[in-house]
Amino acid sequence: MKELYQLAKKVLKQVSAWLPPVPPETDWNAFAYKWRKQGSQGHLQSIRNISKIDLNDLQHIERQKIIIDNNTKQFIEGKPANNVLMTGARGTGKSSLVRSMLGKYSDHGLRLIEIDKSDLGDLPLIVDIISDRPEKYILFCDDLSFENGEVSYKALKSVLDGSISAKSDNILIYATSNRRHLIPEYFHENLQSSKDSDGEIHPGETIEEKTSLSERFGLWVSFHPFNQDFYLDIVKHWIDQIKNDTNKNVDYIDFRNEAIRWAIERGSRSGRIAQQFARYWVSKNYNHE
């Protein structure tokens, strides 16, 4: 009998090694989550150290701020609101603007769930998990785009459309991308042809399916590269902000020429580049006396 028990124990140990781990319980007291995968299992991992972004720190995107803020406020208040696609140059504040909404409205029940593009196939599962919750959830996918042959965009289309069931009132999708057409199109696809090289009789229908994904988002918000004056304004804002946050006594000499060189070397005048230069500048010119 003892030998049988030991054998059974050994077999169970071997079997358990092959089984996927049990997902941890969701901490519904958190404000932000990341969808994590462990093998084939996924779960909402709470994010404790949230990067705080104040809406006032986002400079020279006033029109975009008003649009996103109004839409999010309508969502929180239970009014009709739209899914949002934010497109444009890198480092212009798209992702930061989404995260600033959490800082502004978390006390009013807003929650944020970040999901990687590679996990978009799990969107229907995430929607099922949170659809009966009392909070309001923004499902956020950063840097969204699809390569030729990827099919996970179909799960996104299904959720955006509400699929066969009614769309939940406590869920919106906010996505950012560097291009408006999320799925690549090719020149040969636009040729007037009734048959493609693979033998498809109506390739135009496939092209239409590709381009229709962006149309599922009710709001399109464009972000544009900053001109030099705007870039320097943002640099000054971040220098002042870092000085105040760190209580550093900085020799406030003219930073403009060096900030311009910094941007030229990096090939961008973005808000991200401005903030990186401000950190460098404050550290470089810190007066130890």
ABEGO torsion letter per residue (X at the ends): XAAAAAAAAAAAAAAAAABBBBBBBBBAABABBBBBBBEABBBBBBBABBBBBBAAABBGAAAAAAAAAAAAAAAAAGBBBBBBBBBEBBGAGAAAAAAAAAAAAAAAGBBBBBBBAAAAAAAAAAAAAAAABABBBBBBBBGBBBBBGBAAAAAAAAAAAGEABBBBAABBBBBBBABABABBBBAAAABBBABBAAGBABAAAAAAAAAAAAAABABBBBBBBBBAAAAAAAAAAAAAAAAAAAGBBBBBBBAAAAAAAAAAAAGBBBAAAAAAAAAAAAAAABBAX
